[in-house]
């Protein structure tokens, strides 16, 4: 007999959960597609994070800050060419266009991680909290990899160099 009274309660609970999940995803516009942190020699206190973010929302979202427990600070950097010299410049924010992607890579915009608490070893996991101007925070966990082009590493053993 009790089951009959419980059923509508569960149904309400389920509907409530489904609704709150929907409203949550409406806020979380930006998702991580891929990324890694560069493995550096133990003597180097800084490293860089490269990642691809996708904005599923209808508005441009700006990445405005990064927090990480592994280092003193993380900064957004871009690479500019000035008088034929390539320089790194700290920037305030990086926009991700509505339904667009932001790719942070060695030759362009990237995240500098400064003042590491301890050297990172290859295959360590680094947690970064990305903070956006729409109040969204995205926590991502990135592997530490040696080579810059992580997407080609899986195929390298199939190529024979002549």
Secondary structure, DSSP 4 states (H G I P E B T S, - for coil): -HHHHHHHHHHHHHHHHHHHHHHHHHH--EEEEEEEEE---TT---EEEEEEEEE-SSS-EEEEEEEETTEEEEEEEEEEEETTEEEEEE-S-EEE-TT-EEE--TTS-EEEEEEESSPPPTT-EEEEEEEETTS-EEEEEEEEESSS-GGGGGGGGG----
